[in-house]
Amino acid sequence: MQKQVDKTVNLDLVGVNANAFAIMGAFSRQAKREGWTKQEIDLVLDEAKTGDYDHLLATIILHCEPNDEDDE
């Protein structure tokens, strides 16, 4: 699988409701907070929706990189 956008959001999906809409919403909100354009967000979400639930989850995870503040 290839990234749709060459950047990631600081988002850990652990604890996010497993519902597909909740996952996409969490990703979208965080991406907006981090200054992603609507087009960038839509590219990721459109790709995520081209397959089944596993594809959606894999696509979103590919664009997430949680930053652990304890490591700094």
Contacts in CASP RR format, 6 or more apart in sequence:
PFRMAT RR
TARGET T0000
AUTHOR 0000-0000-0000
METHOD contacts of the structure
MODEL  1
MQKQVDKTVNLDLVGVNANAFAIMGAFSRQAKREGWTKQEIDLVLDEAKT
GDYDHLLATIILHCEPNDEDDE
1 58 0 8 1.000
1 59 0 8 1.000
1 62 0 8 1.000
3 62 0 8 1.000
3 63 0 8 1.000
4 40 0 8 1.000
4 43 0 8 1.000
4 44 0 8 1.000
4 46 0 8 1.000
4 47 0 8 1.000
4 59 0 8 1.000
4 63 0 8 1.000
5 36 0 8 1.000
5 40 0 8 1.000
5 43 0 8 1.000
5 44 0 8 1.000
5 63 0 8 1.000
7 36 0 8 1.000
7 40 0 8 1.000
7 63 0 8 1.000
8 63 0 8 1.000
8 64 0 8 1.000
8 65 0 8 1.000
9 27 0 8 1.000
9 30 0 8 1.000
9 31 0 8 1.000
9 34 0 8 1.000
9 36 0 8 1.000
9 63 0 8 1.000
9 64 0 8 1.000
9 65 0 8 1.000
10 30 0 8 1.000
10 34 0 8 1.000
10 64 0 8 1.000
10 65 0 8 1.000
10 66 0 8 1.000
10 67 0 8 1.000
11 26 0 8 1.000
11 27 0 8 1.000
11 30 0 8 1.000
11 64 0 8 1.000
11 66 0 8 1.000
12 64 0 8 1.000
12 66 0 8 1.000
13 23 0 8 1.000
13 26 0 8 1.000
13 60 0 8 1.000
13 61 0 8 1.000
13 64 0 8 1.000
16 22 0 8 1.000
16 23 0 8 1.000
16 26 0 8 1.000
17 23 0 8 1.000
20 53 0 8 1.000
20 56 0 8 1.000
23 56 0 8 1.000
23 57 0 8 1.000
23 60 0 8 1.000
24 45 0 8 1.000
24 48 0 8 1.000
24 56 0 8 1.000
24 60 0 8 1.000
27 41 0 8 1.000
27 44 0 8 1.000
27 45 0 8 1.000
27 60 0 8 1.000
27 63 0 8 1.000
27 64 0 8 1.000
28 41 0 8 1.000
28 45 0 8 1.000
31 40 0 8 1.000
31 41 0 8 1.000
31 44 0 8 1.000
32 41 0 8 1.000
44 59 0 8 1.000
44 60 0 8 1.000
44 63 0 8 1.000
47 59 0 8 1.000
48 55 0 8 1.000
48 56 0 8 1.000
48 59 0 8 1.000
48 60 0 8 1.000
49 56 0 8 1.000
END
